[in-house]
Amino acid sequence: MNPAHPARLERWLGHPHFFRAVLLLAAVLAAPSIAVGFYADDYHFFAFLSKRYPGSPPWYDLYRFFTGDARTAQALIEMSGVPWWTDPEVRIHLVRPLASALLALQRALFGDAPLPYHLVGMTSPEALSCWSILSMTKATHRLTRTGASSLALAPVERPMLTGMFETLYRSPEAPLRVGDAIRQCDATVRVAAVEGGRPTRIEVELGTPLDDPELVLLTWRDGRLRRVAPPAVGEVLELPWSIGPTGFF
């Protein structure tokens, strides 16, 4: 090893502006998160703290998502953004008391003001009453509007539930079948076709017209969630896949 390298590193670490440079770099890297908005488990942590969900865990154990109780899990699926394909008997529990306590403290200090949460890495999800993830499959999807308040969604060239985050909620040992129907957010997701227990096409009856201004379809594109204008009845819309917060998993 060149002895000049450790000396150079020591000079950098000892520079009076080194710590400020690190803080500035961290701020620049974190800045795009403000544009992302609400996402994923942000919603669940705040709902848990507000005791909006059945079986909400205590403030010091917010990462206890599922305990294996099918009745509680089914109620959670129906009223929240938990993936519709979640196995009601799944167990997901991360022991993170410090992170849980920090989120509880942020809630107590900041309430529903979103900017402070962005500054410390968290957002407030109170703006949406209900949300649903229709697919996390890493493939182009074809969205077909089948009626005023209904649509069909199918990934191209591969089935759903093949990625790490998808199978976290339902393993291949708990396959879905054609005709399985799951209620969520006043909508019904029905499995229309499967391949090896994995859906290749789902049909969604939303219970409200797709043209309702309070109903928003979103897809991840160019580094953020983008609004999708619903097609006319009978028309097909292709939604290309792009890498998102879950990466290639």
Helices and strands as residue ranges (DSSP letters): H 4-14, H 18-30, H 33-36, H 42-49, E 64-67, H 70-79, E 91-93, H 97-110, H 114-119, E 141-147, E 150-155, H 164-169, E 181-184, E 187-195, E 198-205, E 217-221, E 224-228, E 236-239
